Amino acid sequence: MPFLIFDCDGVLADTERNGHLPAFNRTFAEFGLPVTWSDADYAEKVTIGGGKERMASLLTQEFIRANDLPEDEQGQREMLARWHRRKTEIYTELVATGALPARPGIARISAEAAAAGWGLAVASTSAEPSVRAVLERAVGIDAASAFHVFAGDIVPHKKPAPDIYLLALSELGASPDETIVVEDSANGLKASVAAGLRTVVTVSAYTEKEDFSNAALVVSSLGDNSEPARVIADPYGISPSSQVSLEDFQAILTHAPATSQEKR
């Protein structure tokens, strides 16, 4: 059985700028932290895999002492867990308002894949409640029930390590030769390529200038009637139309996957 595995943030919806960033900043304000990440600040933070890990980047010795935060490892771990729990709540509330619409083509390609008998999954380093909320908004509650979700702190190492994709392959019983991943970032691409997976990249707000040399296809989005897909890189000569189709994914599966060291 072929499988289609999506990343969440930046793939199902362009969540970073309008979802995660304001949720982080509201969380910092609620906990009395003198931190407000700008758009430019967050463009750097998104290169760190995982929300808790992004928050942990604040914890320099100077910041800890200036804000009377725990200095021991266990205290910091518990504090970060509290911050991240609240951030996830705020983010999920934002998703529920409909403020983060699905990216073009997500519902369409998911429906095409399901109708053709493909398995569907999401593999993300974000918290599972956040991922499920975005997924349900992107494809609808009924369609979302057909997806397997792999998210949060369920693997030892987050992207760009391949752990989340290796777990998904194992749990799904999926063959890399029959699996397509849709990612939006260089870290995500590194993770999927290291797992031996062919990867389509739909660039997002913070990632459009990153290196996607090992992608099978790079497009502005999967495309729909209101926002056609624009091809950025097409190393296999797939030549998708204004809407990337399941047939395009099947064509990609006929080509050998990239390797972590390979550069086209």
VEXLO-34654 format. One record per residue: z, x negated, y of N, C-alpha, C, O, CB in turn; residue in one letter. Coordinates in steps of 0.2 Angstrom, whole numbers, plus 2048, in hexadecimal, padded with zeros to 3 digits. Each point is the difference from the previous one (the first is absolute). Glycine has a CB too. Layout:
ZXYZXYZXYZXYZXYA ...
//
This chain:
8007FC7FA8008048068007FC8068047FB80180280E7F9M 7F57F880B8017FC8068058038058028057FF7F27F9800P 80F7FD8058058028057FE7FE8077FD7FB80180C8037F5F 7FA80680E7FF7FE8078078008038048058007F1801801L 80D7F48028077FF8027FF7FE8087FD7FC8028078007F3I 80080880F8007FF8078077FD8028058017FD7F4809804F 8067F28048067FE8048028068047FC8058018007EE800D 80980D8038028068047FF7FE8077FB80380380E8007F5C 7FB7F980B8007FF8077F97FD8037FF7FA7FD80E805803D 7F08048047F97FE8027FB8027FC7FA7FF80280C7F7803G 7FB80C7F57FB8037FC8008077FF7FA8048028077F27F8V 80480D8048008088008008038077FD80580180A7FA7F4L 7FD7FD80F8008028078027FA8048027FB7FE802811800A 7FA7F48098017FA8048078018038018028057F37FD7FED 8117FF7F88078028028037FB8048068018037FA8047F2T 7FE7F580B8047FA8038028018088058008027F67F97F5E 7FF80880D8018018078048068028048008047F27F97FDR 80880D7FC8038068028068037FC8038058017F27FD803N 80C7FA7F68068027FC8057FB7FF8068018027F28067F8G 8067F48038067FB7FE8027FC8078068008007F57FE7F5H 80180180F8027FC8068058048048067FE8027EF7FC7FFL 80A80D8018058048038068017FC8068018037F1804804P 8087FB7F38068027FB8057F98008068018017F38077F8A 8047F28078047FA8018048008068067FF8017F27FB7F8F 80480880D8037FF8068068068018057FE8047F07FD801N 80A80B7F98058058008067FE7FC8068018027F1808800R 8087F47F98057FD7FB8047FB8048068008007F48037F6T 8037F880D8037FB8048058038058057FE8017F17FA7FDF 80780D8068048038058068047FE8057FF8037F0802803A 80A8027F48068047FD8057FC7FE8068018017F28077FBE 8077F28028057FB7FD8027FB8068047FB7FF7F78067F6F 8038018118027FC8067FD7F98008047FB80380680C7FDG 7F17F77FD7FD7FA8007FB7FF8067FC8048028057FB7F2L 8007FB8107FC7FF8067F97FE7FE7FD7FA80180D803805P 7F28077F67F97FE7FD7FC8068018018067FE8047F27FAV 7F580680B7FA8058017FA7FC7FE7FE7FC80580880C804T 7F77F97F17FA7FD7FF7FA8038047FF8068008067F77F4W 7F77FE80F7FA8028037FB8017FB8017FE7FA8027FC811S 7F78087F77FA8017FC7FE7F87FD7FF7FF7FB7FD80C80BD 8057F17FF7FE7F97FE8057FD7FC7FE7FC7FB7FD802810A 80C8037F68057FE7FB7FE8037F98017FC7FB80880380FD 7F68077F67FF8037F97FA7FE7FD8008007F980680A80BY 7F57F47FF7FA7FD7FD8027FA7FC7FC7FE7FB7FD80680FA 80C7F87F88027FB7FC8058027FB8007FD7FA7FF7FC810E 80580C7F78058027FB7FC8037FA8038007FA80580280FK 7F28017F87FD8037FA7FD7FB7FB7FF8027FA7FE80880DV 8037F07FB7FE7FB7FB8067FF7FB7FF7FC7FB7F97FE80DT 80E8087F98068007FC8008067FB8008058028077F4807I 7F98067F18008057FB8068047FF8057FC7FF7F27FE7FBG 80A80C8088068047FF8048018068017FB8047FF8007F1G 80380B80C8038028068077FC8018017FE8057F980D7FAG 80A7F57FB8067FC8017FF7F98028037FD80380280B7F4K 7F57F58067FF7F98017FE7FF8078017FB8037FB8047F2E 80080680E7FF8008078068008058017FC8057F48097F9R 8107FF8008068018048047F97FF8037FE8057FD80F7F9M 8007F07FC8047FA7FE7FD7FA8058047FC8017FE8087F3A 7F87FD80E7FD7FA8048048008077FF7FB8037F68077F8S 80F8038078048008068067FB7FF8037FE8057F980E7FEL 8067F37F78077FE7FF8007F88008027FC7FB80080E7FEL 7FC7F380D8027F98028078008018048058017F17F9804T 80E7FC7FA8077FF8028028028078058038017FB7F37F7Q 7FB80880D8028028068008088018058028047F57F4800E 80280E7F98008078008068037FD8038058037F07FB7FDF 80F7FD7FA8058037FD8077FF8048048058007F67F87F5I 8077FD80E8067FF8038008048078058028027FC7F27F9R 7F980C8088008048078018077FF8038048047F57F4800A 80780B7F68018077FF8058027FB8018067FD7F37FB805N 8107FA7FC8068017FC7FE8037F98038057FE8057FC80CD 7F37FC7F37FE8037FA8037FC7FA8027FA8017F380A804L 80B7FE7F58037FD7FA7FC7F97FF7FA80080180980B7FAP 8017F08047FD7F97FE7FF7FF7F97FD7FB7FE80880180DE 7FF8087F17FF7FF7F97FA8037FD7FE80580280F7FA7FDD 7F17FF7FB7FA8027FD8018087FE7FB8048018027F07FBE 80880D8018018077FD8018058067FD8058008097F67F6Q 7FD80380F8018048067F98018047FF80680280D7F67FFG 7F07FF7FF7F98018037FC8057FB7FC8048038057F0803Q 80080B7F47FC8047FB8018078017FC8058018047F27F7R 80780B8098028078007FE8038077FE80580180C7F87F8E 7F67FE80C7FE8028077F98028007FE80580380B7F4802M 7F38037F97F98017FF7FE8067FD7FB8048018037F07FFL 80580D7FA7FF8067FC8028078057FC8047FF8077F67F6A 80280580F8028068047FA8018057FE80580180E7F97FDR 7F27FD8057FB8008057F98037FD7FD8048038097F2803W 7F98077F57F98027FD8018077FD7FA8048018047F17FCH 80780E8018018077FE7FF8048067FC8057FF80C7F87F8R 7FB80280E7FF8048067F97FF8037FD80580280F7FA801R 7F17FB7FD7F98008027FB8047FC7FB8038028087F1802K 7FE80C7F57FC8047FB8018088027FB8038008067F47F7T 80580B80B8018078027FC8018067FD80680080F7FA7FBE 7F47FC80A7FD8018067F88017FF7FD80480280C7F6805I 7F58017F57F97FF7FF7FD8077FC7FB8028018067F17FEY 80380F7FC7FE8067FC8008068047FC8047FF8097F77F7T 80080580F8008068057F98008047FD8058018107FA800E 7F17FB8017FA7FF8047FA8027FC7FB80480280A7F3804L 7FB8077F37FA8027FC8008087FF7FB8038008067F27FAV 80580E8068008077FF7FD8048067FE8067FF80C7F87F9A 7F77FF80E7FD8048057F88008017FD80380480D7F9802T 7F38007F57F98008007FD7FB8057FA80080280680B7FBG 8047F08067FE7FC8057FC7FA7FD7FD7FC80480D807802A 7F67FC7F37FC7FB7FD7FB8037FB8018007FA8097F8807L 7F080A8027FB8037FC7FD7FB7FB8007FA8017FD80E808P 8007FA7F17FD7FC7FB7FA7FC8037FD8038058078057F2A 7FB7F28077FA7FD8027FA8037FD8008037FB8077F2805R 7F380A8037FA8037FE7FF7FF7F88007FA7FE7FB80580EP 8038067F17FD7FF7F98058007FA7FF8007FA7F87FA80BG 8108067FD8057FF7FB8008067FB8008007FA8077F980EI 7FA80D7FB8008067FC7FA8017FC8008027FB80880380EA 7F27FA7FB7FA8017FC7FF7FB7FA7FE8037FB7FD800810R 8067F77F67FF7FB7FA8058017FB7FF7FF7FA7FD7F980EI 80A80A7FA8068027FB7FD8067FC8018007F98087FB80ES 7F580A7FC7FD8067FC7FA7FE7FC8008037FA80480480FA 7F87F57F97FA7FE7FC8037FC7FA7FD8017FA7FB7FE810E 80C7FD7F78037FC7FA8038047FB7FF7FF7FA8037F780EA 80380F7FA8038047FC7FB8047FC8018017FA8097FF80EA 7F18037FB7FB8047FD7FC7FC7FB7FE8037FB80280480FA 8007F37F77FC7FC7FB8047FD7FA7FE7FC7FC7FA80180EA 80F8047F78047FE7FA8037F98028037FD7FB7F780A7FDG 8067F780E8037FA8018088018018028058027F47F7804W 80E7FF7F88078008028017FE8077FC7FC8038078027F1G 80280580F8027FE8078077FE8018048027FD7F4807807L 8097F28018067FD8018017FD8077FB7FF8038067FE7F1A 80580280E8017FD8068057FA7FF8058017FC7F980A80BV 8017EF7FB8047FA7FF8017FD8077FC7FE8047FF8007F1A 80C80380D8027FE8078067FC8008058027FB7F5808809S 8087F28018067FD8018058048048057FE8017F57F77FDT 8038118058048048048058047FB7FF8017FA7F880080FS 80E8027FB8058047FC7FC8067FD7FC80380380E7FA805A 7F98057F27FC8057FC8008078047FB8038008087F77F5E 80380880E7FF8078047FB8008057FD80580180F7FC7FDP 7F37F98067FB7FF8057F98017FD7FC80380280C7F6805S 7F78037F37FA8007FD7FE8087FE7FA8028018077F27FBV 80380F8017FF8077FD7FF8048067FB8057FF80C7F97F7R 7FC80280F7FF8048067F97FF8037FD80580280F7FB801A 7F27FA7FE7F97FE8027FB8037FB7FB8038028097F3804V 7FD8097F47FB8027FB7FF8078007FA8038008097F47F9L 80280D8078008078007FC8038077FD8057FF80E7FC7FAE 7F67FB80C7FD8028067F87FE8007FC80480380F7FB803R 7F47FC7F67F97FD8007FC8057FC7FA80180180A7F3801A 7FE80E7F87FC8037FB8028077FE7FD8047FD8017F17FFV 80880D8078038077FE8057FF7FB7FF7FC7FB7F680A808G 8107FF7FD8057FF7FB7FE8017F88027FC7FC80580980DI 7F48007F67FE8017F97FC7FA7FE8017FD7FA7FE80F808D 7FC7F18027FD7FA7FE8047FA7FF7FF7FC7FC7F780880AA 80F7FB7FE8057FB8008037FF7F98027FB7FE80080680FA 7FF8057F08048007FA7FC7FD7FA8037FE7FB80280D809S 7F57F47FD7FC7FC7FB8017F88017FD7FD7FB7FB80D804A 80B7F48068007F98018077FD7FD8058038007F47FE80BF 8067F97F28067FC7FE8017FC8077FC7FD8038018027F0H 80A80080E8027FD8068057FA7FE8058017FD7FA80980AV 7FF7F07FB8037FA7FF8027FD8077FC7FE8047FE7FF7F1F 80D80380D8017FF8078077FD8008058017FC7F4808808A 8097F48028067FD8018037FA7FD7FB7FC7FE807810804G 8047F47FC8037FA7FD8008007F98057FF7FD80280080DD 7F38027F38008017F97FD7F97FC7FF8007FA7FF80D808I 8007EE8027FE7FA7FE8037FA8038038018067F28047F8V 80C7F57FF8037FB8037FD7FD8078047FE8048007FF7F0P 7F680380C7FC7FE8067FB8058037FC8037FC8067F17FFH 7FE80C80B7FC8058047F97FC8018007FA80080A80D805K 7F17FD7FD7FA7FE8028017FA8068048018047F680A7F9K 8027F08027FA7FE7FC8017FE7F97FB7FF7FD8017FE80EP 80A8037F28017FF7F97FC8067FD80080680280B7F37FFA 7F38067F97FC8057FC8058057FC7FD8047FD7F97F4802P 8108078028058047FB7FF8078008008037FB8087F4807D 7F780D8047FF8078007FA8027FC8008057FD8067FB80EI 7F57FC7F67FA8027FC8007FF7F97FD8037FC7FD7FA80EY 8097FD7F48017FF7F98058057FD7FE8027FA8007F2808L 80780E8018048067FE7FC8067FF8008047FB80A7F780AL 7F28078007FC8067FF7FB8007FA7FF8057FD8027FC810A 7FC7F97F27FB7FF7FB8048017F97FD8047FC7FC7F480BL 80D8057F98048017FA8028077FE7FF8037FB8057F1807S 7FF80F8038028078007FB8057FE8018057FD8087F880BE 7F18027FB7FA8058007FC7FE7F97FD8057FE8037FC80FL 8017F97F07FC7FF7FB7F97FF8027FB8017FC80D8057FCG 7F77F780E7F98008037FE7F97FF8037FB80080080D809A 7F67F77F67FD7FA7FF7FD7FE8077FE8048047FE7FF7F1S 8057F680D7FE7FE8067F88018017FE80180680B7F67FAP 7F48097FB7F88018007FE8078017FA8018028057F67F6D 80680E8087FE8078028058028068018068017FC7FC7F3E 8057F98108058028057FD7FE8077FE7FA80180C8067F7T 7F680480D7FE7FF8078068018048048057FF7F07FE7FFI 80E7F88078058018047FD8018077FB7FD80280D7FB7F7V 7FB80C80B7FF8008088057FE8048068027FF7F38087FEV 8067F18078057FC8047FE8008077FA80280180A7F77F5E 80080580E7FF7FF8078017F98037FF7FF80680380E7FBD 8027EF7FC8037FA8037FE7FA7FB7FF8017FA80A80680CS 7F87F37FD7FF7FA7FD8057FF7FA7FE7FE7FB7FC7FD810A 80C8077F78067FF7FB7FE8057FA8017FE7FA8077FF80FN 7F68097F97FF8057FA7FA7FD7FC8008017FA80480880DG 7F77F47FC7FA7FE7FD8027FA7FB7FE7FF7FA7FA80580FL 80C7F77FA8037FB7FC8038027FA7FF7FD7FA8027FC810K 80380C7F68048037FB7FC8037FB8007FF7FA80980380DA 7F28027FB7FB8037FB7FC7FB7FC7FE8017FA80280A80DS 7FD7F07FD7FC7FB7FD8047FC7FB7FD7FE7FB7FC802810V 80D7FE7F78047FC7FB8018047FA8027FD7FB8037FD80FA 7FB80D7F68018047FA7F98017FC8008047FB80A80280BA 7F17F77FD7F98007FD7FD8078017FB8027FC8097F77FBG 7FD80A80F7FD8068017FB8008068007FC80580A8097F8L 7F07FF8027FB8008058038058068038057FE7F47FA7F9R 8087FF80F8038038057FB8028067FC7FC80280E7FD7FBT 7F780D8057FC8038068058008068068027FF7F28057FAV 8067F680C8058008067FD8048067FA8008028097F47FBV 8028118057FE8048068057FD8058068028007F78097F9T 8007F280C8047FC8058048058047FD8068017FB7F1800V 80E8078028048058048017FD8067FE7FA80280780B7F4S 7FF7FE80E8027FE8078027F98017FE7FC80480580F7FFA 8017F27F98037FA8007FD7FA7FC8017FA80080980C802Y 7F17FC7FA7FD7FC7FB7F97FE8017FD7FC7FC80B8087FCT 7F47FF80C7F97FF8017FD7F98007FB7FF7FF80580D806E 8057F07FE7FD7F98018037FB7FA7FF7FA80180180880CK 8038017EE8027FC7FB7FB7FD7FB7FA803801811803800E 7F67F57FB7FC7FE7FB7FF8047FA8058007FC7FD7F4808D 7F880F7FB7FF8047FA7FB7FD7FC7FC8047FD807806809F 7FC7EF7F97FB7FD7FD7FF8027F87FB8007FD8077F780BS 80480B7F58008017F97FF8087FE8018027FB8067F4804N 7F880E8077FF8077FE7F98017FD7FB7FD80280D806808A 7F88037F27F98027FE7FC8048057FA80080080B8007F5A 7FE8038107FD8048058058008068068027FE7F38057F9L 8057F880F8048018067FD8058047FA7FF80280B7F67FDV 7FF8118037FD8058048058028058067FF7FF7F38057F8V 80580080E8048028058058067FE8058008027F27FD806S 8068077F38048057FC7FB8027FB7FB7FE7FF80B80680BS 7FD8017F27FC8027FA7FB8058037FB8027FC80E7FD7FCL 7F880480E7FB8048038018077FF8018037FA7F77F4806G 80680E8057FF8077FF7FC8028057FD7FC80480E8057F8D 7F48068057FB8028058017FF8077FB7FE80480380B7F4N 8087F680A8027FF8078017F98017FF7FE80680780D7FAS 7FB7F07FB8007F98017FD7FC7FB8037FF7FB80880380BE 7EE7FD7FB7FC7FD7FA8037F97FF8037FC8047F380A7FFP 80A7F77F78027FA7FE7FB7FB8037FA80180080B8037F5A 7FE7F680D7FC7FA8038017FB7FB8067FE7FF7FB80680DR 7FA7F97F28007FA7FB8017FA8047FD7FE8057FC8077F3V 80D7F78068017FA8037FE7FA7FC7FE7FB80380C80A803I 7F77FB7F37FE7FB7FC7FE8047F98048047FE8047F3808A 7F38067F77FD8047FA7FE7FA7FB7FA8007FF80380B808D 8077F17F77FE7FA7FC7FC8027FA7FC7FC7FD80D7FE807P 7F880C7F97FD8027FA7F98048017FD8017FB80E7FF7FFY 7F480180C7FA8048028008077FD7FB8037FE7FF7F3802G 80C80D8018018077FE7FC8058057FE8057FD80E7F87FEI 7F480180B7FD8048058028088007FC8047FF7FA7F4800S 8108098028038078017FD8038067FE7FD80580C8007F5P 7F680A8057FD8048068068018058057FC8007F380A7F8S 8077FF80C8068018058068037FD8058008037F2802805S 8097FF7F18068027FD8007FC7F97FC8017FC80480B809Q 8057F07FA8007FC7FA8028057FB8048048008007F1806V 7F880A7F48018057FB8027FD7F98017FA8007F680C805S 80B7FE7F78027FE7F97FB7FC7FD8017FB7FC80680F803L 7F37F88027FA7FC7FD8007F98037FF7FB7FC7FA80F802E 8097F58088017F98038057FC7FC8007FA7FF7FC80A80CD 80A8007F48057FC7FC7FE7FE7F98027FB7FE80680C809F 7F47FE7F67FE7FE7F97FB7FA8008007FC7FC801810801Q 7FB7F48097FC7FA8008047F98017FE7FB7FD7F980D808A 80E7F97FF8057FA8018027FE7F98017FA7FF80280980DI 7FF8017F08037FE7F97FB7FD7FC8027FD7FB80580D806L 7F37F68007FB7FC7FC8007F98027FC7FC7FD7FD80E802T 80A7F48068007F98038077FC7FE8058047FF7F37FF80AH 8087F77F68067FC7FE8048008067FE8008067FC7F97F2A 80D8088068058008068007F98037FF7FB7FD80880E7FEP 7FB7F780B8027F98048067FD7FD8048047FC7F780080EA 8067F67F78067FC7FE8047FE8067FD8008067FE7FC7EFT 80B80380A8047FE8067FD7FA8048017FF8068098057F4S 7F37F78027FE7FA8037F88018037FE7FC80480A7FD7F4Q 7F580C8067F98018017FF8028078048048037FA7FF7F1E 7FD7FA80F7FE8038077F88018007FC7FB7FE80D7FE807K 7F580D7FC7F98018007FD7FE8077FA8018018078097F7R 
//
